[in-house]
C-alpha cells in the first residue's frame, strides 16, 4: 500500500551542505522550501512518543539526540547560528534535552501533549526538543522504565522521517522532486491561472473566516492490528478505510459534530512517483475527499472505501501541485508585504472538517530505538485544524488526535463502534 511506504530518495548531501553553509549565514530559513516555510510560519509541530525499558541519564540522552541528528541532518537546519549537517555542541544538546522523574506513567502520553510552541521561543536553538520521564523506583509491571518524546517543527520532520528513524535508518531528504518526470507546461499554466484566481479569495477568507481563538486538545487511543484486520476483511474494505470511517463517524456525532450530510476531509499518503513540480523536501501528498454521511457505521465505512477508490483513480498529484503553487505565491507576497500574514491567516484551514494522516509503519530496529516498546505515538498540531494521525506498528495502531476541544469527547466512541462491528461479525 503506498500509504505505508517509507522509502527515502537518493541525496547528494555534500552539495546540500555547501549550499546550506552559504545561505544560512544570512537567513536561517533560506534553504526551506515553500512548504517548509508555510509550516514554520504556521508554527505547526509534530511529535513522537514511546515507552522504553531503558534508563536514561543526561549523557545517554545526549548521545541519542546526536545519533538522531546524524541520521536526520535536517534537524541541524533552520535556526540562528546553525551549522547544517554538523554535530551539535554539548551546550546545544543540554539546552534541547530534559529528564524528569515521575511516580508513575498514569495518563501518559496524553498528559504530556500540547501545541509545543516552546520550540519557537529561542531563535538560536534547533527546531526540536527531546524530553524523557523516568519512573521513580524503576520498572513498572509492564517493564516500562521511561518514556521519550521528540517534538519538532513540522518544517523539518514528517511521518516518513519518524518511521525511518524508528528503524535506525537515515532519513536525509536531499532533493525530493524528480527532474526526469516533468509536468507539462499546460498543467503548469493551469496551476498558475488557478492560483491567480483563488489566491485573493484565499487571503480574504483566511482573515474573515478563521476563528479569533481556538481551544485545542489532545488525546490518543490504540487498537490491536489483528482486530482491525479481521473487521476490515469482513467488510471487504481497506484497513485504512475502516480506520478513517470509524474516526469520522464517531467525531461527527450523528451529524452534530461536522455535518448531517457531508464531511469535508483531507487525507495524506506517500507516493514514490515523483515529479519536477513536487516539493523538494516533503514526500507526502495531500488529497481532498468529501464523504457522504450515512446512518450506520458499517455503511459509512463502505462509503469511505468507495470514495478513496474514486479519488485515487484520478490524478493524485493535482491537489498537492496546486497547493505548492499557492504556497510559492504566498511566500513571494510575504517577502514584500509581511503584514498581510497574521496568526489568523495561518490558522485558516480551508473549512475542512478533518485531516487524516496515515504514516508508514513504525517498527523498532537498531541502536537508536533500543528498548522502545509499543504502542508508538506520533501526531501533529496545526492551529485550528482537526487532525488524526494513524501509526501502525507490529501489533498495534495508535490514533493520535489534535483537535478543537468540543470534538474530543467523541474519541471514546471509536472503541464502541469497533466493538459493534466486531460483534456483528
C-alpha positions in Angstrom: 0.0 0.0 0.0 1.5 3.3 -1.0 0.4 5.0 2.2 2.7 2.7 4.2 5.8 3.2 2.1 8.8 4.6 4.0 11.1 4.8 1.0 13.7 7.5 1.1 15.2 9.1 -2.1 18.8 9.3 -3.1 20.5 12.5 -2.0 23.8 14.3 -2.6 24.5 15.5 0.9 27.8 17.2 0.2 26.2 19.6 -2.3 23.4 20.4 0.1 25.8 21.2 2.9 27.9 23.5 0.8 24.7 25.5 -0.2 23.5 25.4 3.4 26.6 26.9 4.9 26.5 29.9 2.5 22.8 30.5 2.8 22.1 30.2 6.5 24.6 32.9 7.4 22.1 35.5 6.1 18.8 33.7 6.6 18.4 30.5 8.7 15.4 29.6 6.7 16.9 30.2 3.3 17.0 26.5 2.4 13.4 25.9 3.4 11.1 25.0 0.5 7.8 26.9 0.2 6.0 24.1 2.1 8.6 24.2 4.9 8.3 28.0 5.1 4.5 27.7 5.4 4.6 25.1 8.2 7.3 27.1 10.1 5.3 30.3 9.9 2.1 28.5 10.9 4.1 27.1 13.9 3.0 23.6 13.0 4.6 20.9 15.2 4.9 17.1 15.2 5.7 14.6 18.0 6.9 11.1 18.6 6.3 9.3 21.9 7.1 5.8 23.2 7.8 3.9 26.4 11.2 2.3 26.9 12.7 -0.4 29.0 15.9 1.6 29.1 17.1 4.1 31.8 18.2 7.5 30.5 20.7 9.9 32.1 21.8 13.2 30.6 24.8 11.7 28.9 22.9 8.8 27.3 20.1 11.2 26.1 22.7 13.5 24.6 24.2 10.6 22.7 20.8 9.5 21.5 20.0 13.0 20.2 23.4 13.3 18.5 22.8 10.0 16.7 19.3 11.1 15.7 20.7 14.3 14.2 23.4 12.3 12.2 20.6 10.2 10.7 18.3 13.2 10.1 20.6 16.1 9.2 17.6 18.4 8.5 17.4 18.7 12.3 20.5 20.8 12.2 18.8 23.4 9.9 16.6 26.4 10.5 17.9 28.3 13.5 20.2 31.3 14.1 23.8 30.0 14.3 23.0 26.7 12.6 25.8 24.7 11.1 23.9 22.4 8.8 25.0 18.8 8.8 27.5 19.2 11.6 27.3 17.7 15.1 25.7 19.8 17.8 28.0 21.2 20.5 27.2 20.0 24.0 25.7 23.3 25.1 23.0 22.9 22.5 22.4 19.3 23.4 22.0 20.4 27.0 19.5 23.1 26.0 17.2 21.0 23.9 17.0 17.9 26.2 15.5 17.3 29.6 14.8 14.5 32.1 12.4 14.4 35.0 11.2 11.8 37.4 7.5 10.8 37.9 5.8 8.4 40.4 4.0 6.5 37.6 3.0 6.6 34.0 -0.7 7.0 34.5 -2.2 9.3 31.9 0.8 9.4 29.6 1.4 10.3 26.9 -1.9 12.3 26.8 -1.0 14.5 29.8 2.3 15.3 28.1 0.9 16.5 24.8 0.4 20.2 23.9 0.9 22.5 21.0 4.7 22.5 21.5 5.1 26.2 20.8 8.1 26.5 23.2 10.1 25.2 20.2 9.9 28.6 18.6 10.7 30.8 21.6 14.5 30.6 21.2 15.7 31.6 17.7 19.2 30.4 18.5 18.2 26.8 19.2 17.3 23.9 16.9 13.6 23.5 16.0 13.1 20.3 18.1 13.2 19.2 21.7 13.7 15.8 23.4 12.2 15.0 26.8 12.3 11.9 28.9 10.4 10.9 32.0 11.7 8.1 34.2 9.7 6.2 36.8 10.8 6.7 40.3 11.5 3.2 41.7 12.4 1.5 38.4 10.3 -0.6 36.0 6.5 -0.9 36.4 4.6 -4.2 36.0 4.9 -3.8 32.2 8.6 -3.4 32.2 8.4 0.3 31.4 11.2 2.4 32.9 11.0 5.6 31.0 9.2 7.4 28.2 10.8 9.6 25.5 9.1 12.4 23.5 10.6 14.1 20.4 8.8 17.2 19.4 9.8 19.1 16.3 8.7 21.8 14.0 6.8 20.2 11.1 9.0 22.2 8.8 11.9 19.8 9.4 10.2 16.4 10.1 7.4 14.4 8.6 5.9 11.0 9.3 8.2 9.1 7.0 11.2 10.5 8.9 9.8 9.2 12.1 9.3 5.7 10.6 12.8 5.6 9.2 14.4 6.8 12.5 12.4 4.3 14.4 14.2 1.7 12.4 17.6 3.5 13.0 17.8 4.3 9.3 18.9 7.6 7.6 16.1 10.0 6.8 18.0 12.7 5.0 15.8 14.3 2.3 18.1 15.7 -0.3 16.0 16.8 -3.3 12.6 15.1 -3.4 11.5 16.3 -6.8 12.5 14.4 -9.9 13.7 16.2 -13.0 13.2 13.1 -15.0 9.4 13.2 -14.6 8.3 16.6 -15.9 4.9 18.2 -15.5 3.7 19.5 -18.9 3.6 23.3 -19.5 -0.2 23.1 -19.9 -0.6 21.8 -16.4 1.9 24.4 -15.0 -0.1 27.1 -16.7 -3.4 25.7 -15.3 -1.9 25.7 -11.8 -0.7 29.3 -12.2 -4.1 30.5 -13.5 -5.9 28.7 -10.7 -3.6 30.3 -8.2 -4.1 33.8 -9.6 -7.9 33.4 -9.4 -8.1 31.8 -6.0 -5.2 33.5 -4.0 -7.1 36.8 -3.4 -10.2 34.8 -2.3 -7.9 32.7 0.0 -6.4 35.8 1.6 -9.8 37.3 2.3 -11.3 34.1 3.5 -8.4 33.4 5.8 -8.8 36.7 7.6 -12.6 36.7 7.7 -13.5 33.1 8.3 -10.7 31.9 10.7 -11.8 31.9 14.3 -10.3 34.5 16.5 -9.3 31.9 19.0 -9.5 28.2 19.1 -9.2 25.9 22.2 -7.2 22.8 21.0 -7.0 19.5 22.9 -5.0 16.3 22.5 -5.8 12.6 23.1 -4.6 9.2 22.0 -6.1 5.7 21.5 -4.7 2.4 20.4 -6.1 -0.8 18.9 -4.9 -4.2 18.0 -3.9 -4.6 14.3 -5.3 -8.1 14.3 -8.7 -6.9 15.3 -8.7 -4.1 12.7 -7.6 -6.6 10.0 -10.4 -9.0 11.0 -13.2 -6.4 10.8 -11.8 -4.9 7.6 -11.7 -8.3 5.9 -15.3 -9.0 6.9 -16.4 -5.7 5.4 -14.2 -6.3 2.4 -12.6 -2.8 2.8 -9.1 -1.5 3.3 -7.9 -1.2 6.9 -7.2 2.4 6.1 -10.9 2.9 5.1 -12.0 1.2 8.3 -9.9 3.5 10.5 -10.8 6.6 8.6 -14.5 5.7 8.7 -14.6 4.9 12.4 -12.9 8.2 13.3 -15.1 10.4 11.1 -18.3 8.6 12.1 -17.5 8.9 15.8 -16.5 12.6 15.7 -19.5 13.5 13.5 -21.8 12.5 16.4 -24.8 11.8 14.2 -24.4 15.0 12.3 -23.8 17.3 15.3 -20.0 17.2 15.0 -19.2 18.2 11.5 -22.3 18.0 9.2 -25.5 16.0 8.9 -24.9 15.5 5.2 -21.2 15.6 4.1 -17.8 15.5 5.8 -15.1 17.5 4.0 -11.7 16.0 4.6 -8.1 15.8 3.5 -6.1 12.7 3.8 -2.4 12.2 3.1 -0.4 9.4 1.5 3.1 8.8 0.2 3.8 8.4 -3.5 7.2 7.4 -4.8 6.4 8.5 -8.3 7.9 12.0 -8.0 7.8 14.9 -10.5 9.8 18.0 -11.1 6.9 20.0 -9.7 7.0 18.3 -6.3 8.2 19.9 -3.2 11.9 19.4 -2.7 11.6 18.4 0.9 8.3 16.6 1.7 7.5 13.2 0.4 3.8 13.4 1.4 0.8 14.0 -0.9 -2.4 15.6 0.2 -5.8 14.6 -1.4 -9.2 16.0 -0.7 -12.4 14.0 -0.5 -15.9 14.7 0.6 -17.7 11.8 2.3 -21.4 11.3 2.3 -22.8 10.9 5.8 -24.6 7.6 6.4 -26.9 6.4 9.2 -24.9 3.3 10.1 -21.1 3.0 10.7 -20.8 -0.1 8.5 -22.5 1.7 5.6 -20.3 4.7 6.2 -17.0 2.7 6.2 -18.0 1.2 2.8 -18.8 4.7 1.5 -15.3 5.8 2.6 -13.7 2.9 0.9 -15.5 3.6 -2.4 -14.6 7.3 -2.2 -10.9 6.5 -1.8 -11.1 4.3 -4.9 -12.7 7.2 -6.8 -10.2 9.8 -5.6 -7.1 7.7 -6.2 -8.3 6.6 -9.7 -7.8 10.2 -10.7 -4.7 12.3 -10.8 -3.4 12.1 -7.2 -0.9 15.0 -7.8 -3.4 17.7 -8.7 -4.2 19.0 -5.2 -0.6 18.9 -4.0 0.7 20.7 -7.1 -2.0 23.4 -6.7 -1.0 23.7 -3.1 2.6 24.0 -3.9 1.9 26.8 -6.5 -0.2 28.7 -3.9 2.5 28.5 -1.3 5.1 29.8 -3.7 2.9 32.8 -4.4 2.2 33.4 -0.7 5.9 33.3 0.1 6.7 35.8 -2.6 4.0 38.2 -1.3 5.1 37.8 2.3 8.6 38.8 1.3 7.3 42.3 0.4 4.0 42.6 2.4 4.5 40.6 5.6 1.8 42.5 7.5 -0.8 40.6 5.4 0.1 37.4 7.1 -1.2 37.4 10.7 -1.6 34.4 13.0 -5.2 34.3 11.9 -4.2 33.7 8.3 -2.1 30.7 9.2 -5.0 29.4 11.4 -7.3 29.2 8.4 -7.9 25.5 7.4 -10.0 26.0 4.3 -13.2 24.9 6.0 -12.1 21.3 6.0 -13.6 19.2 8.8 -10.7 16.9 9.4 -7.2 15.9 8.2 -6.4 12.2 8.3 -2.7 11.1 8.1 -1.6 7.5 7.8 2.1 7.4 8.5 4.4 4.5 7.4 4.7 1.5 9.8 6.8 2.2 12.8 8.9 -0.9 13.7 11.9 -0.5 16.1 15.3 -1.7 14.9 18.9 -0.8 15.8 20.7 1.2 18.4 18.7 4.4 18.1 15.4 2.9 19.4 16.8 0.1 21.5 14.4 -0.6 24.4 11.4 1.2 22.9 8.2 -0.8 23.1 4.7 -0.5 21.6 2.4 1.4 21.4 4.2 4.1 19.5 2.5 7.5 19.3 3.0 10.2 16.6 0.9 13.2 15.9 0.9 16.8 14.6 -0.5 20.1 15.6 -1.8 22.9 13.3 -3.7 25.8 15.0 -7.4 25.4 14.4 -7.3 22.1 12.4 -8.8 18.8 13.5 -6.1 16.2 12.9 -5.9 12.5 13.4 -2.6 10.6 12.8 -2.7 6.8 12.4 0.5 5.0 13.4 0.7 1.3 12.6 3.3 -0.8 14.4 3.8 -4.6 14.6 0.9 -5.4 16.9 -0.9 -2.1 17.5 -2.2 1.0 15.7 -2.3 4.3 17.6 -4.7 7.1 16.8 -3.4 10.5 17.8 -5.8 13.4 17.9 -5.1 17.1 17.9 -8.4 18.9 17.5 -10.8 21.5 18.7 -11.8 20.7 22.2 -15.5 20.2 21.5 -14.8 17.1 19.4 -12.5 15.3 21.9 -15.3 13.6 24.0 -16.2 11.6 20.9 -12.9 9.8 20.7 -14.0 7.2 23.2 -16.9 6.3 20.8 -14.4 4.8 18.3 -13.8 1.8 20.5 -17.5 1.2 21.0 -18.1 1.4 17.2 -15.3 -1.1 16.5 -16.7 -3.4 19.2 -20.1 -3.2 17.5 -18.6 -4.1 14.1 -16.5 -6.9 15.6 -19.5 -8.3 17.5 -21.7 -8.2 14.4 -19.0 -10.3 12.7 
